[in-house]
């Protein structure tokens, strides 16, 4: 298939052209990137679109001359949403000679493949996991994630609610089953308390299997006054039920949540939902203020016959971008050299947004998010990208 170098595709070309020219590896064989991702099981919902976007990035980079004068070739294996299978797939891809590994979007499901790569001296990047354990404090120094710490999402939400909406009082509902939701609320509570003149009116908890939050609703309704907004630290699985129960009880305060609610696939059961806000990496609805995002969405739809389910897809493109930039600057695909260059990224402009890595932190502590609103059951962009001004402190990354 012939690849058109659109203005968007030139982003990949321009980034590589900007890298310092160094001597390429002698070999002209393809550079092998392995993808240890779920092609079956529940993780497919998270891995599929980013892996499709990675293929678009590979085509763009190859059309521009490849990396170090060599084409990139993607090979993949199905982890089947199983940690044991992930380690097996990672090992098999390493045995096939991959120069770089892309791992699954979840730490529990992707870490075994990354561990196999770390042990073999192969650099790895998660396609969209938000765990800080992708790095020296978890798997090892050759392991990264292109994604952002969930606490950074909470910092962004807190600052946006405070500065842009003028809200001063907050309440939180926390699902306790998963590290992601626990960390989301932990980061939010911490940063909300740092903002002048704010009140944190309380927090209540529930489990994903709970069919009713009547007790929690009673406590919210017993507050002296309704909070300016409620932060929902919830998975998508539980969120529709939680929202329906809150609204049915007459709790009409605005609701906020994380990037995990991006996409409108879960809104069918909430046709009249309004006053619901979240940050996203970009908009799927043709109203993104960034033309490169709009063009990416159009190209994805043209190639695969549908839009991405969420804007997480852009992370897959950006993983390949990050590898290509680091390899060009290193002048080699040696993993130690690539890691050294990744650790120099300082607001490196990628499709997903600027990325910064250091020797100690291999995840984003600041995040650029496009603020989204659900109004009458429809999600749309508010037309504004926002970045949290305060980075998440290192010690906060591992708190729940």
N, C-alpha and C positions, 0 to 999 in steps of 0.2 A: 504493500500500500504506500503510495506517495504521500509524504507528510508536508503539509503547507506550513511555511514559516510565517505565521500571522504575527501581528504586533505582540500578541501575548507570548507566542513561542519564542520571540526574540528575547524575552526575559531570561530564559535559560542561556541563550547565546551570549547576551550581554554580561551576565554574571561570570561566565567562564572566561570571556575576553578580558574582564577586569582583573582576573587572577594573574599574579606575577608569572611571567614566562620562565619555565625551568625545563631541564632536560627530561624528556619522557622516558618511561621504562623502555628497554630495548625491544621487548616482545610486542608484536603487532596483533597478537591473538586477541579475541574479545575479552574485555573485562567482565568477569562473572559476578553478578549480584544475585544472591540467593534470597528467596522469600519463604520463610517458615511461617505460614499463615493458615488460618482456618478456612477451608473450603467446604466444610460440613460442620454441623453442630451450631450452637447458639452464637459462637464468636464470629460466624460468617457475617452477621449483621454489622459488625464493627470492622472486620478486616477486608471485606469484599471491595467496597468503594475506594478506600485508600490504595489498595493493590491495583485496581484498575487505573487510578490516577498515576501511579508510579509508571505504568506502561506508557502513558502519554508523555511523561517527562523523559523517559528513555528514548522515545521516538524523536522528541524535540532535540535532545542533546546529540543523538546520532546524526540527525539531519544537519546539525551545525559542525560536524566533524568529530564527534565523540569526545572522549576524555584522554588527554595525552596522546592524541592521534589514533586512539583505539576505540572501536565501537563498544557499547555496553550490551551485554546479553543478560536477560532475566531468566532464571530458572527457579522453580518453586516446588514446594512439597506441602501436602495437606496435614496440618497438625490435628485435625479432627476435634478441635476444642478439648484436647486431652493433654495434660502436662507430660505424661510419659511419652506420648507420640511426638510431642514438640521436641523433646530431647533427641529422639530417634531421627526426626526430620532434620534438625539442626546438624546432627552428626553426619547424616547422609549428604547434605549439601556441602559440608566442609570437605568430605571425602571426594566430592566432585570438583573441588578446587575453587570454591567461591573466594573472591577477594573482599567481599563485604556482605553482611547478612542483615536483612530486614526481618524484624520479629513482630509477633502479634501485638494487638492493641491492648492487651491486658497483662498485668505483671504475672499473675498466677499461671496464666496460659502461655505466656511468651518467654518468661524467664528461663525455663529449662533449655530452650534453643539458644538463648543468649549465653547461658553458662557454658554450653558445649563450645560455642564460638570463642568466648573469653579464654577457656582452657586451651584452645588451639591457637590463640594469638590472633584471632580475626575480629576486627571491629564490627560492632552491631548497633543498629538503631531501631527502637520500637516505632512502629508505624503510627501510633497515636496514644500510647498509654500515659496516664497522668501520675505515675508513681515516681517518687524521687529515688527509689531503689535501683532504677536504671542508672548506674554510676558506681563510683568507687565505694560508696557506703553500702551498696547492695551486692551487685554481681561482680563488678570490677571496673578498672579504669578504661577499658576499651568499649564500654557499653553506654549508650545514650538513648534518650527519647526526644523526638521532635516536638513533643507535646508540652503542655504547661502543667505546673503543680495546681491541684484543685484549690489549694489555699490562695493561689494567685487569682483564680476566678472569683473567689470570695472577696478578696481585697478590691478587685475591680468593681464588683457589684456594690460593695459598701460605699466606695468613693463616689460612684455614679449616683446612687440613691441619695447620698448626702449633698453632693454638689449640684447635680442637675435637677433632681426632683425636690430638694429641700426637705426631705424626710428626716426626722430626728428620733423617732421611737420605733423600735423593732422587736419582733418576737420570732422565734425559730421553732420549726417542727423538724425533728431529726429522725430519720430511719437509721436504726442501729446495726443492721445486718452487715454492712459493707464498710471497709476502710474509706472508700471514696466519699460516702455521705457523712461519715463521722468527721473526716478531715475538712470537708466543706463547711460544716457548722463550726468546727473549732477555729478555722481561719476567719470566718465571718465574725464570730463573737469577739475574737481578739482584736481585730482591726476596727470594728464598729466602736469598741470601747476606747480606742485611741483618738477618735474624732471628737472635736470640741462640741459640747452641748448635747450629746446623744444619750438616749436611754435604751438599755436592753431590758425589756419588760419580762423576759423569761424564755425558757426553752422546755419543750416537751418532746417525748420520744415515742416511737412505735416500731413495730417489726413488720416486715414486708407481708407476713402471713396474717396480720391483724385485719379482720374484716370490718372493724368499726373503730373509729377514733372518738367515740362519744364522750369518753372521760376527758380527753384532751380538749375537745371543743368546749366542754363545760368550764374548764379552767380558763380558756381564752375569753369566754363570754363573761367570766367573773372579774376580769380586769377592770380597773376604774374607768378606763376608756380604751377604745379600739386602737391598736398600734397603727402607726403610719403605714407599715407594711409588714408582711410575714415572709421570712425566708424559709423556703421549702428545701431541705436537704434530703432529697428523695431520688430513688431510681424511677425510671419511666414506668416500670412495672406497677408500682404502687401509686404513682402520681395522679392519674385520672380519678381514682376512687377518693383519694385524699381531698382533691379539689372539689369534687361533687359534694362530699360531706360538709366541707367548710361553707360552700355557697348555700347549700340547702338549710344550713343552720343560721343563715342570715349574717354570716361573717363576710363582709364585702371589702375588706381591706385589700389593697393591691398585693399581689403575690410576686415573689422573685425566686429564681432558681438558677441552676448552673447551666453550662454549655451542654450537659447531658440531655437536655430537653430540646436541643436543636432539631429542626425538621418538624413537619406537620403531620407525620404519619400516625401520631398518637392522639390527635385532636378530634377524631371522628365522634367520640363519645361525649365531647364537650362543645357542642355546636354554638353555644352562646357565651363561651368564656371570654371575659374581658379583664382589663387591668392586670395583665400577666406579663412579666418582663424577664428577659434573660439576655446574656451576651452570647454571641455566636462568632465563629471564625469568618463567616461571610453569609450572604443571603442567597437562597435558592430561588427567589421569587422575582428576579429581574429588577430589583430596586437597590442593589448594592452600589454605594458611591464609588467603589473602586472598579474601574473598567476592566482591569486584569482579572478580577474575580468573575465579573459578568462573562468575559470571554471564555474563561475556563469552564464555567457551567455550560455554556453553549457548546463548547467542543466536546465535553463529556457526554452531553445529550446526543450530539450528532454521532459520536462513535458507538455509544452503547444503547441508544434508543430510549433513554430515560435520563432524567436528572439524578444526581446523587441523592441518597436518602437524607444525608446531613452534610454540612460543610466540612466535616472531618476528612472528607475525600481529599481536600487540598493538602493535607499532611503527607499523603503518599507521594504526591508530586514533589513536595518540599524535602522529603527524605533523600530522594535521588538528587535534587539540586544540591543539598548540603554535602553529600558524598562527592559529587563531581567538583564542586568548588574546592573542597579540602584536598582532593587528589591532584588537581591542577596546581595548587599552591605548593603542595609537597613535592611535586614532580615524580610521584611514585604512587603505587597502590599499596605500599607497605602499611599495615594497620597502625603501627606505632607512629609513623609519620603522619598518617591521616588524623589520628587522635590528637596529635600535637597541633595540627592546623585547626581542627574543630574547636580546640580549647582557646583559640585566638579569636573566635567569632565574637564580635561586639556589635550587636544590633545589625547583624548580617541580613540584608534585604532578601527575603524569600517570598514565594507566593503566599504562604500562610501568615506572613508577617515577620518582623525582625526577630532574629534568634541570636542569643548570647550563650556561650558555654565557657566554663573555666575548668581548671584541673579538678576542683572539688564539686562543682555543681553541673550536672549533665541534664538539667531540666530547666524550664523557664520559670523565673520567679516574678516576672512581669508579663502581662499578656495584653495584646491589642484585641479588643472585642468589638464587634458590631452590635450595637444594642437593638434588640428585637422586642416587639410588642405583639401580644395576641389580643385581637379586638373582634368581638362577635365570632369567635371560633376560628379566625383567620390570622396567620402569622405574617408580619411584615417588618421591614427594616424601619428604624427611626432615622436612618440616613446619617448616622454618626458613629465613627470608630472612636473608642475610648480606651486609654491605657492607664492601669493603676500607677499612680505616681510613687507609691511606697512599695519597694520590692519586699517579697516575703523573706523575713530573716531565716538564715540557714537552719537554726534550731527549730523553727516553726514547721519546717517541711516534714518533720517526722512525728508531729503531734497529732493526736486524734481527739 
